Amino acid sequence: MEIHYLTYQLIDKTKWDACIDSAPNGLVYAYSYYLDSMAKNWDALVLSAGPATSAGYETVMPLTWNKKYGIHYLYQPAFTACLGIFGRNISVETVNRFLLAIPPRFKYWDIYFNPANLFKPVDFELYERMNYVLNLNSAYDDIYRAFRNNIKRNIKKSEKLHHVINKNIALAEVILLVREQARHFAAMAAGDFDHFKKLYQLLYKKEKATTYGVYTEAGQLIAAAVFLFSHSRAYYIMAANHPDGKTLGASHALINAFIKDHAGQNLLLDFEGSDISSLAFFYSGFGATEEKYSAIHLNKLPAPLKWLKR
């Protein structure tokens, strides 16, 4: 089977989404509507049994790209933890073939792959990143028993302060808190949040999105998060705390409430990271375990231009 490069206009989104639906490693980020919302531009590599215009899509890789100073480069869109290659029977050879098939016009790559792409291809050097996931298929009491003691203490602190936890709060409230308090979102443009608002409404209508918020007795929002759902995963995609919320157990209570609501289901809570040690410690406190994935940073720019993308 051949790998075909398709520009955006040539992608059959029905075939694309069918491939993501059936892929054992499918993720919400890879659906065409997600890419349409969050990527500035995207093309695709498609492995098919015949011409990509007529055959079904067996394995796919979105190429999310942008252009600066006339240079085309691959990048990771906002609110998109990882992408990479999706399909069945992915091997190190598959990964190598897809990377070799990326058109040479893309001179700079900075992209993250999904966990099923964690290989060491012959012709490329990938590096490891870390995610944390928590299986929710057990009863809540069993999951809670595995919480670290400091997590339990903070949950009880929040309860003693009579915090109120609400579901399906307005996304605008979450985004306001995120933009004010979450430093790792500071570099994101206002347009990224606008695009995410539209995406959220689409996913909410599909019953694939929800929000949680923790309020003080006085009605102040001190912790909030967005959760998305697909492929038996719940993605903890956008979260923020008011400075007071960090010391009052609000974020601990929020995650605990989500776990309590979804315990006993065939669901993996995906914390979307992190390589940051403090966050890794926090997530592991709920019993979450490591899930490695890979990334690539490749700079093929001419020597005088390498400084443009560092």
N, C-alpha and C positions, 0 to 999 in steps of 0.2 A: 504494500500500500504506500501511496505517495503522500508527502506533506505539501499542502498547497498554501501559498500566501494569498489571503483575501483582503482587499481593502474594505473599508466599512460598508460601502455601497453594495458589495457583492455577498455580504454575509446573510445567510438565510436564518433569521432569528428563531423561527420555529424549530429548525433542525438544531440550532445552537442550544436552545433551552432544553430540548429533549435530551441532548447529550449531557448537559449539566444535571438534569433530573435523574438520569440513570447512572451517572458516574458514582462509584463507591466513595470517591474523594470529593464529590461535589460540595460547593460552598455557596452561600448566598451572594458573596461578592462577584461570582462568575456569571450570574444571569445577565442576559442582554440588557434588561431594564435597569439593573444596578450599574452596569458599565455605562449605559447611556446617561445615567444621572450623574455619576461621579467622575468619570474620565473626561479629560478635555478632548481627547480623540482616542479612538481605538480601532485597530485592525485585528487580523486573526491569522493564526496558523491552524490548518485543519488537516487531520489525517483521515482519509476516506478510501474506500475500496475502488472508487472510480473518480471521474471528474467531480470536484466539490460542488459544482452547480447542479448535479443530478443525483449523486450518491448521498447516503446518510453520513452524518459526522460521527466518526468513531472516537476520536481523541482530539481535543482542541486546546489552544493556548491563546488567550487574549494578549494583544500587544498594545498596552496603554501608552500613548505617546503625546509628546508636545513638541513645539518648535521654538527655538530662541536663536536670534542672530543668524537665521537661515539653517540652523543645525537641528536635525531631528533626533530626539532622545526618548528612551523608554523610562518611565517613572512609575512610582506607586501612588495611585490617586488617594485623596483624602478619604478617611473612614473606610479604608480597604486594607485589612490587615495582611492579606496574602492572596496571590493569584497563582500563576504557574500553569501547569499542564493537568488537564482533567480528562478522565476516561478510565477504561478498564485495562488491567494488565500492564501498568506502567512500570518500566524497568530503567536501569541505568542507560541502556542503549536508546530507549525512547527519549529520555531527557537530553541526551547528547545530540540525537538527530534533530529534535525541535530547536535546540539552541543554535545548531549549525544552519538551520533553515531561516533564522531571523535575517531579514534583508540587510545588506551592508549599509544602506542609507542611515540606519540607526547607529550613530557613532558613540553613543553613551548609554549605558544600561545601569539602572539602580532599581531592581525589582525583587520582590519577595515571593517565594514559591510555597505551595501548600505542603503539608507534612508527607504526603505520598510521593513527593518529588525529592525526598531526602537521600540523594545518591552523590557519588563523586564521579561525574562524567569525565571521560578521558581528556577531552579538549578544553575543559573549562574548570576554573577554580571557584567553587561555591563555599560560602561560610555559613556556620550554624547560628541560628537565633533560637530563642526560647519562648514557648507559650506555656500556659497552665490551664488544665482542664479538670473538671470535677464531674464524675459520673453520678447522675441523680436517680439511678434505677433502684436504689435501696430505699427503705422506709426512712422518713425524716429523722426519727430517733436514732437510727443507726448512723446516719450522716452526721448528725449533731454530736454524737459521742466522739467522733474523730476530730472535732474542732479543737484547735489549740486553746489552752486555758485563757490566754489574753483575748481571744476572739469571743469566748463565752462571757468574760467579764465585761467587755464593751457592749455586747448585746443586752446584758442585764442593766448596765448603766443607762442605755437608751430607754429601756422599759421603765426604770425608776423615774426618769425625767418625763414620762408620759408623752413621748414622741408619737406622732400620728403618721402611719405609713399608708399612702394612697397609691392606687394603681391607675394607669391611664390618665395621668396628669397631662396638662397641655405641653406639647413639645416645646413651645416658645419659652415656658418656664425653665425647662431643662437646659435649653441652649443659652439662655441668659446666665444661668449659674455657671455653665461650662465656660463661656467666654470671659466671665469675670474672674473665675478661680482656677481653672485648669491650665497650668502653664504650658503643658505639652500640646495644647490646642492653639496656643497664642499665635503661632506662625500661619495658621489657616486663614484664608481670605474669607471675607463675608459671603462671597459667592459660593464657597464650599458649603456653608451652613444653609444657604438658600436652596441649593441643589439637594441637600440632605432632607430638608423639609418636604420637598416634593416626593422624594423617594420614600420617606416615612409614610406619607399619606397613601401611597400606592401599596406598600407592604402592609399597612394597617388594614386596608380594605381586603387584603388577601388573608387576614388574620395571622400575619407573620411578624407583627411588631407590637410592642407595648412599652410603657414607661412606668417607672416607680419613683416616688418622691417621699422624703421624710421631712416632716414639719415639726416645729416646736409647738408648745401649747399656745403660743401667741400667734401662730400661723406663718412663721418664717420658714421658707424652704432652706434646709441646711445640707441635704444630700439628694442627688437625683441621678437617674441612669436610664438609658434606652437599651432595650433588649430586642434583638431580631431573631427569627427562627427559620431554619431550613435544615434538611438532611439530619434530623434528630440532634441538632445542635441549637443551643441558645447562646447568642453572641452578646456579651457585655460590651457594647460598642461605644457608648458615650457616657461618661460618668464624671461627676464633679461634686466637690464638697465645699460648703462655706467654711472659713477658718474655724468657726465654732464647732461645726459638724465633725471635724477631724478629732476633736478631743472629747466629744460627747457620745461617741459610739454610733453615730448616724449611719455611716457607710457600712459598718458591720451589720447593723439592724436591717438595712436595705437588702443586702445580699442574703442575709438569713431569711428574710421574708420571701424573697424569690425562691430560695431553695425549699422552704416549707410549702409554698404553693405548687411546686413542680416535682417534689420528691415522689419516688415510686413510678416515675415515667421513664421510658426509653429515651433519655435526653442527656446530652453532654453539655455542661455549662462551660463555655469557652471564654476565658478571661482576656483573650487577645494580648498575651504577653505575661511576663515582661523580662527584658534584659536588665531592667533597673532592679537592683537588689532589694530595695525597700518594698517595691510592689510585689516582687517574687515572694518575699517573706510573708506579705499580707495575704496573697492568694493561697499560698501553701498552708496558711493557718486554717483554712476551711477544709483542708484535706485534698486540695487540688494537687495534681501530679504533673510532672514535666511532659511537654510534647514538643519535640524539636522540629524545626523546619529550616529550610535553607534560603539563602539570598545570594545575589550576585551584584557586584559592582565592577563594571567594565568600562574603561575609558579608552576609546579608539580615536579620540580627537587628535588632529595634528599637534605637534609639540607646542607651537605658539598659542594654541587655543585651549590646552588642557586646564588652564587656570579657571576657565569659565564654569566648569563643573567639577567642583572638588567636594 
